[in-house]
Amino acid sequence: MVVDSGPESDPEADSDLRRRAAWLLAMLAAVAVLFVIVMSQLGTADKPSHGNGPRALDSVVGQPSASISAHSTHSSTPSGSHTSPGSSPTGASPVETTTCPTQQACILQGDPGHGIAAINAYRTQHGRSPVAGRVSKKAQQCALNNGSGCSGGWAETQLGQLEGPAAVQKILPFAHLLDSFKAVQVGWAFDPRAHQYYFAIIRTD
């Protein structure tokens, strides 16, 4: 008697099914790992940072702004009473201006290029005593007019930067800064269109 045991199993088919099942399990495991990584990154991004490391704005915080003094057009100190640094009885520094309110040439209030200090530095370097210095309307007008209409023992020059030492070097052939005189008046002006600074001095014997 012959007994029917059913269809015989194919070893190759069973092996292929096992490979597919293993591949599917591996893919599911990889997807699960990626899901966990993505969720952990999102959770970290939502948390506030309590570390002490540098932030994007750390290099900016606490630095003074240069735009306030550089664009001031108001002076609380009369132009004729500005004295050299250190000679003010109150010790307060007078307000200075370095730009003009319009594109027209204008007088710069104060001594923004520190011309008085540069004059006295040059004198002391050459064995001469410092002299008293102040900003005067006469010197300011001399600077504004680029030397036109100036009177007295004066000298005037123009330069591309607001620097007293550079201005002093340019006026040396005319200013006679090592002569014996008691005081000096200075004035600054600026032409925004040409971007030129004008510096004038008037010696007082």
ABEGO torsion letter per residue (X at the ends): XBBBAEBBBBAAAAAAAAAAAAAAAAAAAAAAAAAAAAAAAAAAAABBBABABBBAAAAABGBBBAAAAAABABBABBAAABBBBGABAAGBBBBBBABBABABBBBBBEBAAGAAAAAAAAAAAAGBBBBBBBBBAAAAAAAAAGGBGBBEBBBBBBBABBBAAAAAAAAAAAAGAABBBABBBBBBBBBAAAGBBBBBBBBBX
